[in-house]
Amino acid sequence: MRLRSAALPLFMALLAQEGVAQTRTLLWVWDRPQLFASLPEATGVAYLHATVRLSGTESRTSWRQWPLRVAPGATVVPVVHVALDNLSPSPLDDAQQQAIAAAIEHAATHGNRSGWVQLDFEARRSQREAYVALLRRLQPLRQGGMRISATALASWCMDDPWLPAGLLDEIVPMYFRMGGESARIRQRLGTTGKAAVPACRDAAGLMLGEDWPALRDVKRRYVFHAGSWKNEDFEKLQIGNRDSYK
């Protein structure tokens, strides 16, 4: 089969995305040395590719510093994290949006074989309109075949929905470290087994060592580790899977 050159990147992206679709668990890996000589079946890695730090009207991008080695054939998804300065709130202005968009584009085009990029950004309420504008900037990437995932506070997927699902391919509610809202959200999940917002039901963000809510029909889970992943942690993933994840 012959493909036109313009169609080849899209075709390759579709092949990569099929591999992601078959991956049931993605291990979040922050910027620390990590070696995965082998991984459990249907398990991949979502690694920190870049951090964009916002302070006032300034932005600064830093790239992953530590080596990451992953077993051949595993799904690997780059993550762009946005860090906020609580002492100097940011307006998420045009220049800051561009800095984040540039980091995501870099993650999408430098060695990305999964066809996905994840944005990890706990936007403040005052930044929501600008966050939507940022997502609109990213639509050309999606039109070129790249898929965009975004993490979300659990409350955004319950009683405070505001993320425009049509601008994203996946929303990952983070069901850990939920603070004062934890009991209420866990109670609701225990009753319904799913997020209130339909767009938030396909994925879940969980933490190793913290109780996992009982969830139904979740296609993919992302699991956070406070330290470095070790082989013995993989058994804990399976235990969590049996007890709390359906």
Secondary structure, 3 states (H helix, E strand, C coil): CCCCCCCHHHHHHHHHHHHHHCCCEEEEECCCCEEECCCCCCEEEEEEEEEEEEECCEEEEEECCCCEEECCCCCEEEEEEEEECCCCCCCCCHHHHHHHHHHHHHHHHCCCCCCEEEEECCCCHHHHHHHHHHHHHCHHHHHCCCEEEEEEEHHHHCCCCCCCHHHCCEEEEECCCCHHHHHHHHHHHHHHCCCCCHHHCCEEEEECCCCCCCECCCCEEEEECCCCCCHHHHHHHHHHHHHHEC
